[in-house]
């Protein structure tokens, strides 16, 4: 059981990659991951710069963010780590 209810950076990144697995707009990522706009911008920038998310144009001016193969591999590693060490409540 977690005493500290705040999410770690890794948990936030994993959630963003899950949401972006099928492509998602900024707003969907922000609301589904329960983040502020400032947090979303910070993490989105990091994930794009590291090659874990790609920006995909879906029309003008619509933009979606899609998890890359590298991002999906990272998500698998995070999920495996969490499962092995039992870090999340069931």
Secondary structure, 3 states (H helix, E strand, C coil): CCCCCCCCHHHHHHHHHHHHCCCECHHHHHHHCCCCHHHHHHHHHHHHHCCCEEEEECCCCCEEEEECHHHHHHHHHHHHHHHHHCCCCC
